Amino acid sequence: MAAPSGMVATAAAAELPNAAEIRYVRETGAAVYRRAPVVERTRGFVFASAADGYGMCLRAPAKDDGFDHTLLVLQRRIVGSVSQVEDDAAILRRSADVAPCRGRTDWVSAR
């Protein structure tokens, strides 16, 4: 089965996301954290492989103290726009799922 037009499966895992992936993460962060004045993403992938996907973290200030984290897992590398039909990324928000995001220091603006 061929990969959807905007996504390409690849065995090689690059450390940094490309422009299309950064745009996708930025748009997803804006949707997840609609009311947050600041949204940040990790500079690179927190894990990257064809078997496990390509994980990037998002965070925004929590209502109380600290940050609210989200782990976004791309099933494959993105090389162009992604339609709703092609969009199969997982958005994980449970505390156990976002463990790889906590304690990181490589945060950059996602907006």
C-alpha positions as CSV (number, residue, x, y, z in Angstrom):
1,M,0.0,0.0,0.0
2,A,1.4,3.4,-1.0
3,A,1.8,6.2,1.5
4,P,-0.7,9.0,1.2
5,S,0.4,11.9,-1.0
6,G,1.5,14.2,1.8
7,M,3.3,11.6,3.8
8,V,6.2,9.3,2.9
9,A,7.2,6.2,4.9
10,T,11.0,6.1,5.5
11,A,13.2,3.9,7.6
12,A,15.8,6.6,8.1
13,A,15.0,8.7,11.2
14,A,16.3,12.2,11.0
15,E,16.9,14.1,14.3
16,L,15.2,17.3,13.3
17,P,11.7,17.8,11.8
18,N,11.4,19.3,8.3
19,A,9.4,22.5,7.5
20,A,6.2,20.5,6.7
21,E,6.4,18.7,10.0
22,I,7.0,21.9,11.9
23,R,4.0,23.5,10.3
24,Y,1.9,20.4,11.1
25,V,3.0,20.5,14.8
26,R,2.4,24.2,15.0
27,E,-1.2,23.8,13.6
28,T,-1.9,20.9,15.9
29,G,-0.6,22.8,18.9
30,A,-2.8,25.8,18.1
31,A,-5.8,23.4,17.9
32,V,-5.0,21.5,21.2
33,Y,-4.1,24.7,23.1
34,R,-6.6,27.1,21.6
35,R,-6.6,29.5,24.6
36,A,-3.0,29.3,25.6
37,P,-1.0,32.5,25.0
38,V,2.2,30.5,24.6
39,V,2.7,27.1,22.9
40,E,6.1,25.4,22.7
41,R,7.4,22.3,20.9
42,T,10.6,20.3,21.2
43,R,13.3,21.3,18.8
44,G,13.7,17.7,17.5
45,F,11.9,14.4,17.7
46,V,11.8,12.7,21.1
47,F,11.9,9.4,19.3
48,A,12.1,8.6,15.6
49,S,11.7,5.3,13.9
50,A,9.6,3.7,11.2
51,A,8.4,1.1,13.8
52,D,7.5,3.5,16.6
53,G,6.7,6.7,14.7
54,Y,8.1,10.1,15.1
55,G,7.2,11.8,18.4
56,M,7.3,15.5,19.2
57,C,6.2,17.2,22.4
58,L,4.1,20.2,22.8
59,R,3.5,22.2,26.0
60,A,1.6,25.2,27.2
61,P,1.4,26.8,30.7
62,A,-1.0,24.9,32.9
63,K,-3.9,26.6,34.8
64,D,-2.2,25.9,38.1
65,D,1.6,25.5,38.1
66,G,3.9,24.0,35.6
67,F,3.0,22.9,32.1
68,D,0.4,20.9,30.2
69,H,2.2,18.4,27.9
70,T,1.1,16.6,24.7
71,L,2.9,14.0,22.8
72,L,2.2,14.1,19.1
73,V,3.2,10.8,17.2
74,L,3.4,11.0,13.5
75,Q,3.1,7.6,11.8
76,R,5.5,8.6,9.1
77,R,7.6,11.6,8.0
78,I,5.5,14.4,6.4
79,V,6.7,16.0,3.2
80,G,3.7,18.1,2.2
81,S,0.2,19.1,3.2
82,V,-1.9,16.5,5.0
83,S,-5.6,16.1,4.3
84,Q,-8.0,15.1,7.0
85,V,-8.3,11.7,5.3
86,E,-4.6,11.2,5.5
87,D,-4.1,12.5,9.0
88,D,-3.4,9.5,11.3
89,A,-1.2,11.1,13.9
90,A,-1.9,10.2,17.5
91,I,-2.3,13.0,20.1
92,L,-1.5,11.6,23.5
93,R,-2.2,13.6,26.7
94,R,-2.2,11.1,29.6
95,S,0.4,11.6,32.2
96,A,2.1,8.2,31.5
97,D,2.1,9.0,27.7
98,V,3.8,12.4,28.0
99,A,6.6,11.2,30.3
100,P,9.2,11.6,27.5
101,C,8.2,15.3,27.4
102,R,8.7,16.2,31.0
103,G,12.2,17.4,32.0
104,R,13.3,18.3,28.5
105,T,15.2,21.5,27.9
106,D,15.0,21.8,24.1
107,W,11.8,23.9,23.8
108,V,11.2,26.4,21.1
109,S,8.1,28.5,20.2
110,A,5.5,26.6,18.2
111,R,3.7,29.7,17.0
